[in-house]
C-alpha cells in the first residue's frame, strides 16, 4: 500500500482552494494530485474537521500465545500429538494453525535428526 500524501501537501492544497479560491481542477494540476483525491480530502474535512490520512496499518494478529516458556513446556509434554489435539489441550481458544506457527517459531520439530549419535 503506498504512503499517504503528507499533511503539509494536503494543507497547501486545501488552503489554495478554500482561502485563495483556486478551482479544484487547477489545484489538481498545480499540485499533481487527482481531483478525486482533493474531493476526498474535502469530504473528510467536512465530516471530521480535519483531513488527516486514515491509519495506514493492517490489523495484525493479537498473538494468542504470549508466554513462550509455558508453550515450550507444553510442546515438550504434548509434542507427540498433532496440532489439532494440541489446540484443544491449550488453555485458550486457539486454532491448530496457530499451534503450528508457534511450534515453528520455537524451533520444535518432530523430524529425526540423523546426524546425532544414537544412545
N, C-alpha and C positions, 0 to 999 in steps of 0.2 A: 504494500500500500504506500503510495507516495506521501511525502511530508506535506502538511497543510501550509498554505501561504502564511507568511509571517504576519504578526499582529500589526507591525509598522506599515506594511503594504496595505493591509486592509483599512487601516486608519486613513492613509493618504487617499485611497480610492473613495471611501465614504465621505471624507471631508470635501474632496473635489466635487462630488455630486451634490451633497447637501449644502455646503457653505458657498462654494463658488458657482453653483448652478450648472455644472458641466453635464451634458446629456450622458446617459449610461453608455450609449454606443461609442461616443468619443472617449469616455473614460476607459472602456474596454480596449480600445485601440492604443491609447497613450500608455496604459499600464500593462498591456499584454495579458489581460485577464478576460476570460469569456464573459459575455453579458449574463449568461445564466448564473455564473458564479457570483456576480455582483448582485443579481436578484436574490440569490440565496442568502448572501450576507445581510441585505436589507431586510429580508423576512425574519432572519434570526434576531436582528437588532430590534425589530418591531415586537417580536414575541418575548425576548428575554431582556431587552435593554442593552445588550452588548452583542458584539459579533465575534466572540472568541471561537476558535475552532472546537469542534467536538473532540472528546478524548480519543486519541489515536492509539488505543491499545486493545488488543483482543482479550476477551475474557479467558483467563488461564484456568488451569485446573487448581483445585484447592488442596492438593496433596493430602490425601486421607491418611497416609502413613507418615507420621511425624516423629515418632520415637523409633529411631533406627536400631538402637541396641535391643529393644524389645522385639523388633521384627527379625533381627538376626537370630536371636534365641528361638523365636517361633519357627523360623526356617530350618534351624538345626533339628528341632524336635519333630516337625511335621514335613520334612523335606522329601520323604518318600512318597507323598501323595501328589496328585495333580493339583493344578491351580484352582479348580472348581471346589473341591472339598476344603482346600486351604482357605478359600474365601469365606466359606460357611463357618469355619472354625475361628476366624479372626473376630475380634471384639466388635468392631464397627461394621456397618453395611458397606461392603466393598465388592467390586467385581473381580472375576478371575483374571481379566486383562490387567487390572491394577496390580494384582499379586505378581503376575508375570513380569511387569515392568519393574516392580520393586525388587524381585529376585535378580533380575539382570543388573539393576543398579548396585546391589551389594556384591555382585560377582558370584552368586550362588549358581552352581551348575550340577546337573545330575550325570554328566558325561564322565566316563572313566578317564583318568589321566594315565596313559600307558608309559609315561616317562618316569613315574615314581616307582621305586623298587617295591616289590610286594613283601609284605611282612608275614 
